[in-house]
Amino acid sequence: MQAAPVRATAIPSFTDALRAVESLLMSSGQRTARRNAWTSVLEDRRRAKDRVEAQRVLESVATRS
């Protein structure tokens, strides 16, 4: 007897599951606004990180002089 073939079904990631729920609950305009807001948050965090790094560099240069 041969074993039944095994089907490989990809398990959706948590992000995929959240997007599926989001698409059911929100209109496309709300989804776009939410994604834009999140992109802005991530960009603000990146700029803050860059600002901290620049401050460290400036302080290290100032202490060498």
Long-range contacts (C-beta under 8 A, 24 or more apart in sequence): none
